């Protein structure tokens, strides 16, 4: 039996975000191997966090910049440590190296923070992203964390190519792991065209790309409504701030609904999902949910990025506001086009998101890397160099903070 410690950036909230759902699927995969799984995080507990006890996963609250973690991990002595996002590797990675040096270190990137940040900066300045944007301080920190780990999980095929070809990361320390679906649990029947009404979108309001998409929909929606006067747009998502609820305007069918108890149900009731994402990274859980319940979507290149590769997209992709509106109105009004888009979803899900195959490949990668850990690390000299004491600014900063707090 392997013992695995997962150090989370936040407590898993599978109903609030795609990241939370992805994390839960990984935790369940580990449990499926009959491994002992513990989840630890310095984050505060939340109302929407999953009950890990029901998953037979133990949990621990840990502190940042505190030597209590040293005693904790020494006593736990895990075989594998997985960090949720690079910030957790920065905080705890050097402590794992010191007190548990033979543990396999995995970094779950969720999505590349440096890519999302670079696109956000370019978007705010209304220009295209440049290589200079991409090679930011955040990128240096994130890429360093990837190099210090034995395996890094990459959720998007686009990001795999970016890491290999732009940042020259060795492929043997990267592992492609998109969302893992249990294909046996996919619905065999979903609502038909005539059984649905309205447009919808969904996304955690705390996530900057989602909030920007809501603001962009304020410009898009009047153009759609002009052509479909009685149409409704329902906007769902966790943690809606006052500035979001203030946008609620039933007179024009712009409805801020907030938290959805069942995201798949509200997705299935809609005729079309709108996802006009103008920046971001990773792959989009809302679009995967739309495919699962047979709801065609209209999104952007960034929204669809890394999700379909050569498969037909179950809807339409457009970056131009007028064309986006045209595609949305057409898909909403034309049943034949709607049916064709809906039918494109299932082949894509089966070909790219088969959780059984993806899970087996991930476990094989873990076990083969553990068996050859010494040689695997010898082949990653850059990673070893980044662990050297002259590179340990985060370590000494943590120790300074701890001493100051005393």
N, C-alpha and C positions, 0 to 999 in steps of 0.2 A: 504493500500500500504506500503510495506517495502522499506526502504531506505538503499542501500548497497554501501559501499565504498570499492573499490578494490585497494590495494596499490601494484603497480607493480614494479618488479625488472628492467624491461625494458618496452618500449612501445610494444604492441603486433604486431608481424610480422608473421602472419599465413602462408605466402608463403616462409618464410626463415627457420622456424624450427617447429618441432613437438610441442615444448612447446608453441610457439605462436599460433598454431592452436588449441591446447587444451584450452588455455586461452580464445580464442575467442568463443569456443563452450560453455564454462561456462558463459561468459558474455551474450551470446545470450539466454541461459537457464534462467538467472535471468530476462532478459527483457521480456521473454515469460510469466513470472508470473505477468506482469504489475508492476514490481518493478522499483523504481527510482535507476538508476545505475550511479555511478561516478567512473572514473578511475583516479588515481593519481600516479605519479611516480617522483623520483628525477633524472631519466635518461634523457639523451639528446635525442632529436627527431632524427629520422633516415629516410632515403629515402624510406625504405620498410615498414614502419609502416602503419597500417590500419587507415583509416579515421573513427574515432569513431563517428563523427557527423552523418555519414550515417547510423550508427547502433542506432542512438538516444541515445547515451551514452555521458554524459558530461565528461570533463577531466580537470585535474588541474596539474600544475607543482609544486612540493613541494621541500623543501630543507632538506638536512640531517643536523642533529645536530643543529636544529634551533627551537626556541620556537614559530615561526610563525605557525608551525603545530598545536600547542595547540589551538590557536585562530581559526584556520581553522576547526578543528574537533569539537570544541565546537559549532561553528555556524552551521556546517553541521548536527551534532547530528544523525549519522547513527544508524540503528537498528542492522546492521551486518557489520563487517569489515573483509575482506579477504586479507591475506598477500600472495604475490607471492614469495615463497621461504623463508627460515628461516631467511635470512639476513634482510629482510624487517620487520619481526616480532621483531628481535633484535633492530632495529633502532626505530621503531614506536610503538611496542606493549605496552611498559610501559606508553607511552603518552596516548594511547587509554584507558588503565586501569585507568589512573588518571582522564581523562577528559570525558570519555564516558564509565563508568564502567559496564553499563548494556548491552552494545553491544555484540552480539555473535561474538566470534573471531574464524575465520577459517584460517587454514594454508594450502595453496596449495603447496605441496612439489615438484611438477613436477616430480622429481625423487629424490632418497635419495643421497644427495651430499656426505655424509660420505661413502656410499657404492662405489660410482664412484671413489672417491679419494683413498680409500683403495685399490681398484683393480688397479688403475693407479700406485700407489707406488709399488705394488707387480710386476706389469708388467715391470716397469722400471728396477727392480732388477732381472727379469727373474725367478720368483718363484711364488708359489701359495699364495693367500691371506690368512692371519692368523687372528685370533680373535684380536690379538694385533694391526694389521693394522686397523681393523674395529673400535676399541675403541679409536679413535684418538681425538684430540682437536675439530676437526670439528664435530665429532659424538656427543661429549658432548654438543656443541652449538646447533646442529640440534635437538637432542633428547630433550633438555631443551625447545626449542621453541615449539616442538610438545606438551610437557606436559603443557606448559603455555596456549595453545589454547584449545578451547572447542571442536573443530572438526579438524582433519587433513586429508586431501585428499591424498590417496595413489594410485598411478597409476598402480602398478604391484602386482599380487597375490604373487609373490616371496617376495616382500618387506613387504607385509602385514604379512606374516609368520615370516620374519626376525624381525620385530618390536615386534610382540607378543612373540615369543619364545626365541629370543636372548637378546632383550632389555627390555622384560617384560612390554611393554606398554599396559595399559588396552584397551580392544577391543572397549569399548563404546566411546572412543575419537578418534577412527580411522574410516575412511570411504573409502571403495574401490571404486575408480572412474577411470576406464580406459578411453581411447578415446571414445567419444560418436558420433556414426555415425547416420546420417539420412538415414535409410535403403531405404526409398522411393526414394532417389536420387542416389542410386547405379546404375551404368550402367547395362542395361539388356543384352547388347551384347558388347564384346570386341574383339580386333583383334585376328585372328587365328594364329596358328603356322607358316603357310606359308606366312603370311602377315607381319611378324616381322623379324628383323635382329639385330645382335649385342648384346653385354652385356652392362649393365649400372650400375652405383651407383649414389647416391645423398646424400647430407648432408651438413649442415652449416660448412664451413671450420674452423670457430672459435671454434667449439666444438672438444675438444682434441680426443675423441674416433673416430670421423670421419676422422680427419687428420691422425691418426695412421692407420686407415683402408686404406687410400690412399697409405701410405708408404708401407703397407703390400702387397697391390695389385701390387706394383712394383716387388715384388718377385714372386707373384702368376701368373701375366699376361704372362710372357715369357713361362711358363709351359703350359698354356692354348693355347697360340698362336702357340706353337710348334705342337700341335695336330690339331688346326684349323687355318691354316696359314693366311687366309684372314679375320679373325674375328676382330671386332672393339670393344674397350671398351670406352664408353663415360662417363665421370665423371662430374657430375653437383653439384652445391652447391652455396650458397650465400657467399659473402665476401671472394673470393679466394685471398690469399696473393701472393706476387711475388714468394715465394718459391714453391707455388703450380703451378702457371702458367709456371714456369721454367721446370716443369716435362712434359709438353706437348710434345709428340713425335709421330706425325702422321705416321712416317716410320714404327713403330711397332704397330700402332693402339691404342696407349695409349693417349687418347684425353681429355685434360682438357677443359671442355666446360664452366664452371662457372655457372652464374645465369641462371635458367630456367624460362621462362615466364609462362609456364604451366607444373608443375611437373608431373601431371597425364598423360599428352600427351606424354612427352618424356619417361615416364615409360612404357606406353602402346606400344610404337614403338619398344621397346627392346624385345628380346626373353627371356632373363634371367637377373635378378637383383642379383648383388654380394654384400654381406654385411659382410666382414670378420672382425667383431668387436672383439677386444681382451680384452677390458675392457669397463666399462660403467655401467649404471643403468637404471631403468625405463623400458618403452617399446618403440619400435622403430617405429616412424612415417613412415619411408621409407618402412618398411616391410608391414605396414598396407596399404599404398598407392599401393604397388605391388599387394596385395590381391584384392584391389578394382578394378584394371584394368586388373586382370587376368594374371599378370606376375609372373611366378614361381621364387623363390629365393633360393640362397645358402647362408647360414649364419652359425654362431657359436652358441654354447650353450648360450653365453651371449646375442647374437643378438635375439635369440628366447625366452629368459627367460621371464616368466610371461605372454606370449602372447597367448599360445594355450592350456596350461594345458593338458587335455586328448584328445583334438581334433587332427586330422591328420594335419601334417604340410604341407603347399602348396609348397613343394620344398624339400630341403635337409638341414640337420644340420651336420656340421663337424668342428672339431677343429684342425685336422691334415692337413697340407698344401697339401700333396700329395693326400689325400682322397678328400679334398676340390676341387682340380683340376679335379680329376676323376669324381666327382659328377657334376661339372659344365659342363664338356665336354659331359657327358652322357645326361644331361637334355637338353642341347643345340641341341644335335644331334638326340635324340630318341623322335619321335613325340608322341608315345603312353605314355611314361613316362611324357612328358611335359603336355599332355592333362589331365592325372590323377592328376598331381600336381595342375594344374589350377582349376580343379573341386573341389579340397579340400578347396579352399579359401572361397567360399560363405557360407557353413555351419558354418565355424569358425566365420565369420563376424556376421552372424545372431545370433549365440549362445552366443557370448562374447561382442559384441560391439553395441548392440541395444540401440541407443541414447534415444529413448522414454522411455524404461524401466529404464535405468541407470539414466536419468534425473529425473524421478518420484521418484526413491529411494533417490536421493540426496536431493530433495526438501522436501520430507517427513522427512528425517534425520534433516534438518535444523529446520523445524517447530516444530517437537517433542522435539528437544533440547531446543529451545527457550521457549516452554511451561513449561519445567522442569529445567530451567537454574540453579536455586539455588541448587536444589538437585544434579544436574549433576556436579556442581562445588564442592559440599561438598564431592562427591565420588572421587575427584581428589586432594587428600591432597598434593601429591608431586608437582602438578602444582601450588597450592597455596603457597607452601613453596618456590618454585623457583621465585615467584613474590615478596617475602619478601625483605625488603630493604637491608638485608645483602647479597642478591644474585644479587643486581642491579648494577653490574659493568658497563654494557653497558649504563645504565641511567647516572651514574656519569661521565663516560668518555664523553658522549655526551654533558653534561652540562659544562665540563671542556673545551672541544673544542670550544663550543659556546662562553664561557667567553674569551678564548684566542683569538678568531677571532675578538672580539670587541676591 
